[in-house]
Amino acid sequence: MVEECDTCDRSVSAEEAIRRETFGDLDADRWQTLCCPNCGARLRTVFVGPYS
Protein backbone atom coordinates (compact mmCIF):
# COMPACT_ATOMS: atom_id res chain seq x y z
CA MET A 1 0.00 0.00 0.00
CA VAL A 2 1.32 3.42 -0.96
CA GLU A 3 -0.56 6.59 -0.07
CA GLU A 4 -0.04 10.08 -1.43
CA CYS A 5 0.06 12.80 1.25
CA ASP A 6 -2.27 15.63 0.24
CA THR A 7 -0.33 18.07 2.43
CA CYS A 8 3.26 17.59 1.24
CA ASP A 9 2.75 15.43 -1.90
CA ARG A 10 5.04 12.67 -0.63
CA SER A 11 4.41 9.01 -1.50
CA VAL A 12 4.35 7.03 1.77
CA SER A 13 4.42 3.24 2.13
CA ALA A 14 2.70 1.48 5.03
CA GLU A 15 6.13 0.63 6.47
CA GLU A 16 7.19 4.31 6.53
CA ALA A 17 3.95 5.68 7.95
CA ILE A 18 3.74 6.83 11.54
CA ARG A 19 1.11 4.85 13.46
CA ARG A 20 -1.10 6.77 15.86
CA GLU A 21 -4.22 6.03 17.86
CA THR A 22 -7.53 6.66 16.19
CA PHE A 23 -9.80 9.65 16.65
CA GLY A 24 -13.28 9.52 18.14
CA ASP A 25 -14.68 6.32 19.54
CA LEU A 26 -12.92 3.77 17.32
CA ASP A 27 -11.38 0.86 19.25
CA ALA A 28 -7.59 1.42 19.28
CA ASP A 29 -7.04 -2.37 19.46
CA ARG A 30 -8.77 -2.75 16.08
CA TRP A 31 -8.02 0.50 14.24
CA GLN A 32 -4.89 2.61 13.65
CA THR A 33 -4.35 5.92 11.94
CA LEU A 34 -1.44 6.07 9.50
CA CYS A 35 0.24 9.48 9.22
CA CYS A 36 2.88 11.00 6.94
CA PRO A 37 6.41 10.76 8.42
CA ASN A 38 7.35 14.00 6.65
CA CYS A 39 4.59 16.40 7.79
CA GLY A 40 2.44 14.35 10.21
CA ALA A 41 -0.78 14.66 8.20
CA ARG A 42 -3.31 11.82 8.49
CA LEU A 43 -3.21 9.48 5.49
CA ARG A 44 -5.69 6.74 6.33
CA THR A 45 -7.34 4.87 9.19
CA VAL A 46 -6.92 1.10 8.79
CA PHE A 47 -8.42 -1.99 10.43
CA VAL A 48 -5.74 -4.00 12.26
CA GLY A 49 -7.69 -6.19 14.68
CA PRO A 50 -9.38 -9.58 14.35
CA TYR A 51 -12.96 -9.93 13.18
CA SER A 52 -15.36 -11.04 15.86
C-alpha positions as a printed NumPy array, in Angstrom:
array([[  0.   ,   0.   ,   0.   ],
       [  1.324,   3.419,  -0.964],
       [ -0.563,   6.59 ,  -0.067],
       [ -0.042,  10.08 ,  -1.428],
       [  0.062,  12.796,   1.249],
       [ -2.269,  15.631,   0.239],
       [ -0.334,  18.072,   2.428],
       [  3.258,  17.587,   1.241],
       [  2.748,  15.426,  -1.903],
       [  5.043,  12.669,  -0.632],
       [  4.412,   9.006,  -1.496],
       [  4.346,   7.028,   1.772],
       [  4.416,   3.24 ,   2.129],
       [  2.698,   1.484,   5.03 ],
       [  6.131,   0.628,   6.475],
       [  7.189,   4.306,   6.527],
       [  3.947,   5.685,   7.949],
       [  3.738,   6.828,  11.544],
       [  1.105,   4.846,  13.456],
       [ -1.098,   6.771,  15.859],
       [ -4.217,   6.028,  17.861],
       [ -7.528,   6.663,  16.185],
       [ -9.799,   9.647,  16.647],
       [-13.279,   9.524,  18.138],
       [-14.685,   6.322,  19.538],
       [-12.916,   3.774,  17.316],
       [-11.385,   0.862,  19.254],
       [ -7.591,   1.421,  19.275],
       [ -7.035,  -2.375,  19.459],
       [ -8.772,  -2.753,  16.08 ],
       [ -8.023,   0.498,  14.244],
       [ -4.895,   2.607,  13.649],
       [ -4.353,   5.918,  11.94 ],
       [ -1.437,   6.071,   9.496],
       [  0.241,   9.485,   9.215],
       [  2.875,  11.   ,   6.939],
       [  6.407,  10.76 ,   8.423],
       [  7.353,  13.999,   6.653],
       [  4.593,  16.399,   7.789],
       [  2.443,  14.352,  10.206],
       [ -0.781,  14.661,   8.197],
       [ -3.307,  11.82 ,   8.492],
       [ -3.205,   9.476,   5.494],
       [ -5.688,   6.737,   6.329],
       [ -7.336,   4.867,   9.187],
       [ -6.923,   1.097,   8.789],
       [ -8.422,  -1.993,  10.433],
       [ -5.738,  -4.004,  12.255],
       [ -7.693,  -6.191,  14.681],
       [ -9.376,  -9.58 ,  14.355],
       [-12.956,  -9.927,  13.184],
       [-15.362, -11.045,  15.857]])
